[in-house]
Amino acid sequence: MPDTAQDVNVEKLVGERDFWRNKAEQFMEVSRSAAVFERSFVIRHGSMKQRQQYHELARFIKSEEIARREALGRRYLAEQTLAAETAEFEIPRDVAHASINLSHDQLVKDAVSEGLKSYEDAIASGREFLSKDSLQFLGSAGKPFGADSAIFKLATSPLLLAPIIRYFGMFPIMTGFGVTLAKNSEFHRKSSQRLHFDPEDRAQLKVFLYITDVDANSGPFMAAAAKDCEFLFERPDFVLDRQEDSVLADGALHEYHGPAGTIIFTDTCRCLHGGGRPGERERVMLSMEYNMPTYLGAKLWEGDPEAERCRTENIRVDNPDEFMEALLAHPKTG
């Protein structure tokens, strides 16, 4: 076998260390700021600058769809019978999270009962459920919660849609919902128990419904105001990753406590958030997700080879009206 060993001038390489280090840093700076418009790359690896560039392009390409949804949102608020509890309810833009106790509302009561039954059935069955570190997934859109479910009726109701439309300034896409169980027995450092931003867009609303009573000892959901998180996006080296609580100023993190039936609206792309941390009791919660056409699950342009990601594709509604078709953003069957 030939001798492939090469003479290496170690002193020369060591002497040029700073030169090559600078070259590597320059390359990383260019690669992290270069425009990238491939959805999979952006959602998994994109820098904040690349994410901003992607969504600016998406808003340009989808300007007609956005204008259509803006008009649709105005019509919805004008034509639908809005629930008194949320007819004027606002999610402040600078805070980007807010809660309301709707435990007395019948739609919410029915959704809580249905979610609680899914939890009780899961326990009784003894089956293994899909889990992601600290969370177990007990059911989601279409599996088993179809168009006739109480959870679907709540998720598509004016009770929730009115505040969402006002926050987005347009009619949203409901991209998924599901019931989760947080056992709160241990802390997983790479899980959603730690503070994080969601990666789907520059803004996204998740609506959380407590199915069980939640206090400081049952893994409460927590979030910081968007205005207290913006400084992170200005850092050139910032990437979307789990964050320590210490990244925020003292008192910036708000814990949401409340009875079953408490609703929490949160912009999870603008607000650091987390929950389900170790406590004395389990927490069962329904999570409903709403997006704009610019979110990374939707195709950027015609011919995009990557499939769209929308967990409501399993929902089928008979004779949907214009609002329902826009909300589900998938074609009706038959």
C-alpha positions as CSV (number, residue, x, y, z in Angstrom):
1,M,0.0,0.0,0.0
2,P,1.6,3.3,-1.0
3,D,2.6,5.8,1.7
4,T,0.2,8.7,1.4
5,A,1.6,10.6,4.3
6,Q,2.3,14.3,3.5
7,D,4.7,16.7,5.0
8,V,2.7,19.3,7.0
9,N,4.2,22.6,8.0
10,V,2.5,22.9,11.3
11,E,4.1,26.2,12.2
12,K,2.9,27.8,9.0
13,L,-0.7,26.5,9.6
14,V,-0.7,27.8,13.1
15,G,0.7,31.1,12.0
16,E,-2.1,31.4,9.5
17,R,-4.8,30.4,12.0
18,D,-6.3,33.9,12.2
19,F,-6.4,34.2,8.5
20,W,-8.4,31.0,8.0
21,R,-10.6,31.7,11.0
22,N,-11.6,35.0,9.5
23,K,-12.2,33.3,6.1
24,A,-14.5,30.8,7.9
25,E,-16.4,33.6,9.7
26,Q,-16.8,35.5,6.4
27,F,-18.2,32.4,4.7
28,M,-20.7,31.8,7.5
29,E,-21.8,35.4,7.5
30,V,-22.4,35.3,3.7
31,S,-24.2,31.9,3.8
32,R,-26.4,32.9,6.7
33,S,-27.4,36.2,5.1
34,A,-27.7,34.9,1.5
35,A,-31.3,34.9,0.2
36,V,-32.8,31.4,0.4
37,F,-36.3,30.6,-0.8
38,E,-36.5,26.8,-0.3
39,R,-39.1,26.2,2.4
40,S,-37.5,23.1,4.1
41,F,-34.2,24.9,4.5
42,V,-35.7,28.1,5.9
43,I,-38.0,26.4,8.4
44,R,-35.1,24.2,9.7
45,H,-32.0,26.2,9.3
46,G,-32.8,29.7,8.1
47,S,-31.2,32.7,9.9
48,M,-33.4,35.5,11.0
49,K,-32.4,37.5,7.9
50,Q,-33.2,34.6,5.6
51,R,-36.6,34.1,7.3
52,Q,-37.4,37.8,6.9
53,Q,-36.4,37.7,3.2
54,Y,-38.5,34.6,2.6
55,H,-41.6,36.1,4.2
56,E,-41.2,39.4,2.4
57,L,-41.1,37.5,-0.9
58,A,-44.1,35.4,0.2
59,R,-46.1,38.5,0.9
60,F,-45.2,39.9,-2.6
61,I,-46.1,36.6,-4.4
62,K,-49.3,36.1,-2.5
63,S,-50.4,39.7,-2.4
64,E,-53.7,38.9,-4.2
65,E,-54.5,36.1,-1.8
66,I,-53.7,38.3,1.1
67,A,-55.9,41.1,-0.3
68,R,-58.7,38.5,-0.7
69,R,-58.4,37.4,2.9
70,E,-58.3,40.9,4.1
71,A,-61.6,41.6,2.4
72,L,-63.0,38.2,3.6
73,G,-62.0,39.1,7.2
74,R,-63.9,42.4,7.0
75,R,-66.9,40.6,5.6
76,Y,-66.8,38.0,8.3
77,L,-66.8,40.5,11.1
78,A,-69.6,42.4,9.5
79,E,-71.8,39.5,8.5
80,Q,-71.4,36.9,11.2
81,T,-73.1,36.9,14.6
82,L,-70.2,37.5,16.9
83,A,-70.1,36.1,20.5
84,A,-70.6,38.8,23.1
85,E,-67.5,37.6,25.1
86,T,-65.0,38.2,22.2
87,A,-66.8,40.6,19.9
88,E,-64.5,43.4,21.1
89,F,-61.7,41.2,22.5
90,E,-58.3,42.4,21.4
91,I,-54.9,40.8,21.5
92,P,-52.5,43.7,22.0
93,R,-49.9,43.9,19.2
94,D,-47.0,44.8,21.5
95,V,-47.7,42.1,24.0
96,A,-49.1,39.5,21.5
97,H,-50.7,37.2,24.1
98,A,-53.9,37.5,26.1
99,S,-56.3,35.2,27.9
100,I,-60.0,35.1,28.8
101,N,-62.0,32.8,31.0
102,L,-64.7,31.2,28.8
103,S,-65.6,28.3,31.1
104,H,-69.2,29.4,31.2
105,D,-69.6,29.3,27.3
106,Q,-71.4,26.2,26.0
107,L,-69.1,25.7,23.0
108,V,-66.1,25.8,25.4
109,K,-67.9,23.5,27.9
110,D,-68.5,20.9,25.1
111,A,-64.9,21.1,23.9
112,V,-63.6,20.7,27.4
113,S,-65.8,17.6,27.9
114,E,-64.7,16.1,24.6
115,G,-61.0,16.7,25.4
116,L,-61.4,15.3,28.9
117,K,-63.0,12.2,27.5
118,S,-60.1,11.7,25.0
119,Y,-57.8,11.9,28.0
120,E,-59.9,9.4,30.1
121,D,-60.2,7.0,27.1
122,A,-56.4,7.2,26.6
123,I,-55.7,6.3,30.2
124,A,-58.3,3.5,30.2
125,S,-56.9,2.0,27.0
126,G,-53.4,1.7,28.3
127,R,-52.1,2.3,24.7
128,E,-48.9,4.1,23.9
129,F,-49.5,7.5,22.3
130,L,-47.3,9.5,20.0
131,S,-45.1,11.6,22.3
132,K,-42.6,14.4,21.9
133,D,-40.4,14.6,24.9
134,S,-42.7,16.3,27.5
135,L,-46.0,15.9,25.6
136,Q,-48.2,13.0,24.6
137,F,-50.6,13.6,21.7
138,L,-54.1,12.2,22.5
139,G,-55.9,13.3,19.3
140,S,-55.8,15.8,16.5
141,A,-57.7,17.2,13.5
142,G,-59.6,14.3,11.9
143,K,-57.9,11.8,14.2
144,P,-60.4,11.5,15.8
145,F,-61.9,15.0,15.9
146,G,-63.8,15.4,12.7
147,A,-66.2,18.1,11.5
148,D,-68.9,17.0,13.9
149,S,-66.7,17.2,17.0
150,A,-67.2,19.8,19.7
151,I,-63.5,20.8,19.3
152,F,-63.9,21.5,15.6
153,K,-67.0,23.6,16.2
154,L,-65.2,25.7,18.8
155,A,-62.1,26.1,16.6
156,T,-64.2,27.3,13.6
157,S,-66.5,29.6,15.7
158,P,-66.8,33.4,15.7
159,L,-66.0,33.1,19.4
160,L,-62.3,32.5,18.5
161,L,-62.1,33.7,14.9
162,A,-63.1,37.3,15.6
163,P,-60.0,38.2,17.7
164,I,-57.8,36.2,15.3
165,I,-59.0,38.2,12.3
166,R,-58.5,41.5,14.1
167,Y,-55.0,40.5,15.1
168,F,-53.9,39.3,11.6
169,G,-55.9,41.9,9.7
170,M,-57.2,39.1,7.5
171,F,-59.1,35.8,7.5
172,P,-56.8,33.1,8.7
173,I,-56.0,29.5,7.7
174,M,-56.6,27.0,10.5
175,T,-53.6,24.7,10.1
176,G,-54.2,22.2,12.9
177,F,-55.4,21.4,16.4
178,G,-54.8,18.7,18.9
179,V,-55.2,17.6,22.5
180,T,-52.0,17.1,24.5
181,L,-51.1,15.6,27.9
182,A,-48.2,17.0,29.8
183,K,-47.4,14.6,32.6
184,N,-45.1,17.2,34.2
185,S,-42.9,14.5,35.7
186,E,-39.5,15.5,34.5
187,F,-37.7,18.3,32.6
188,H,-36.5,17.8,29.0
189,R,-34.0,20.4,27.9
190,K,-34.7,20.0,24.2
191,S,-38.5,20.1,24.6
192,S,-41.2,22.8,24.5
193,Q,-40.8,23.1,28.2
194,R,-38.0,25.5,27.5
195,L,-38.6,28.9,26.0
196,H,-38.7,29.0,22.3
197,F,-40.2,30.7,19.2
198,D,-42.2,28.8,16.6
199,P,-40.7,28.8,13.1
200,E,-43.7,28.9,10.8
201,D,-43.9,32.7,10.0
202,R,-43.2,36.1,11.3
203,A,-46.5,35.9,13.1
204,Q,-48.8,33.0,14.0
205,L,-51.6,32.6,16.5
206,K,-52.0,29.5,18.7
207,V,-55.1,29.4,20.9
208,F,-54.8,27.2,23.9
209,L,-57.7,25.8,25.9
210,Y,-57.1,24.4,29.4
211,I,-59.1,21.1,29.6
212,T,-58.0,20.7,33.2
213,D,-57.6,23.3,35.9
214,V,-54.1,24.7,35.8
215,D,-52.1,26.4,38.5
216,A,-48.4,26.9,39.4
217,N,-48.1,23.1,40.2
218,S,-49.6,21.8,37.0
219,G,-47.2,23.0,34.3
220,P,-48.9,26.3,33.3
221,F,-48.4,27.8,29.8
222,M,-46.1,30.8,30.0
223,A,-45.2,33.5,27.5
224,A,-43.2,36.8,27.4
225,A,-44.5,39.9,25.6
226,A,-43.4,40.3,22.0
227,K,-41.9,43.7,22.9
228,D,-39.7,42.0,25.5
229,C,-38.4,39.5,22.9
230,E,-37.7,41.7,19.9
231,F,-34.1,42.4,20.9
232,L,-33.2,38.7,20.1
233,F,-34.2,39.1,16.5
234,E,-31.7,42.0,16.1
235,R,-28.7,39.9,17.1
236,P,-26.8,38.8,13.9
237,D,-26.0,35.4,15.4
238,F,-29.5,34.6,16.7
239,V,-31.1,31.4,15.6
240,L,-34.4,29.8,16.5
241,D,-33.5,27.5,19.4
242,R,-34.4,26.7,22.9
243,Q,-33.6,29.6,25.3
244,E,-32.9,29.8,29.0
245,D,-35.3,31.8,31.1
246,S,-32.4,34.1,32.0
247,V,-32.4,35.5,28.4
248,L,-35.4,37.7,29.5
249,A,-35.5,40.5,32.1
250,D,-36.8,39.6,35.5
251,G,-40.6,39.5,35.6
252,A,-41.0,39.4,31.8
253,L,-42.3,35.8,31.8
254,H,-46.1,35.5,32.5
255,E,-47.6,32.2,33.7
256,Y,-51.2,31.5,32.8
257,H,-53.2,30.0,35.6
258,G,-56.9,29.3,35.4
259,P,-59.8,26.8,35.5
260,A,-60.7,24.4,32.7
261,G,-62.2,26.6,30.0
262,T,-59.5,29.3,30.1
263,I,-58.5,30.4,26.6
264,I,-55.1,31.8,25.8
265,F,-54.3,33.6,22.5
266,T,-50.5,33.7,21.8
267,D,-48.4,34.8,18.8
268,T,-45.9,32.0,19.2
269,C,-43.6,33.3,16.4
270,R,-43.1,36.7,18.2
271,C,-43.3,35.6,21.9
272,L,-40.9,33.3,23.7
273,H,-43.1,30.7,25.3
274,G,-43.1,27.3,26.9
275,G,-44.9,25.2,29.5
276,G,-45.7,21.8,30.9
277,R,-42.7,21.9,33.4
278,P,-42.5,19.5,36.3
279,G,-45.3,19.8,38.8
280,E,-47.6,17.8,41.1
281,R,-50.4,17.3,38.6
282,E,-50.9,16.5,34.9
283,R,-52.1,19.1,32.4
284,V,-54.4,18.4,29.5
285,M,-54.7,21.2,26.9
286,L,-56.1,21.8,23.5
287,S,-53.9,23.7,21.0
288,M,-55.4,25.3,17.9
289,E,-53.1,26.8,15.3
290,Y,-53.9,29.7,12.8
291,N,-51.7,31.1,10.1
292,M,-51.5,33.5,7.2
293,P,-50.8,32.5,3.6
294,T,-47.1,33.3,4.1
295,Y,-46.5,30.5,6.6
296,L,-43.8,28.0,5.7
297,G,-46.3,25.1,5.4
298,A,-47.8,26.6,2.3
299,K,-46.3,26.5,-1.2
300,L,-44.4,29.6,-2.2
301,W,-45.3,29.5,-5.9
302,E,-46.9,27.2,-8.5
303,G,-44.9,24.1,-9.2
304,D,-43.3,24.0,-5.7
305,P,-42.5,20.3,-5.4
306,E,-42.7,20.1,-1.7
307,A,-46.1,19.1,-0.3
308,E,-48.1,21.6,1.8
309,R,-48.2,20.9,5.5
310,C,-51.7,21.5,6.9
311,R,-53.0,19.1,9.6
312,T,-56.6,20.0,8.9
313,E,-56.5,18.1,5.5
314,N,-58.1,15.2,7.3
315,I,-61.2,17.3,8.0
316,R,-64.1,17.0,5.5
317,V,-67.0,19.4,5.7
318,D,-70.2,18.8,3.7
319,N,-71.2,21.9,1.6
320,P,-68.7,24.3,3.2
321,D,-69.4,28.0,2.7
322,E,-66.7,30.5,1.5
323,F,-65.5,31.2,5.0
324,M,-65.1,27.5,5.9
325,E,-63.2,26.7,2.6
326,A,-60.8,29.6,3.3
327,L,-60.4,28.6,6.9
328,L,-59.5,24.9,6.0
329,A,-57.6,25.9,2.8
330,H,-58.1,22.6,1.2
331,P,-60.6,21.5,-1.5
332,K,-63.9,19.9,-0.6
333,T,-64.5,16.3,-1.5
334,G,-66.8,14.9,-4.1
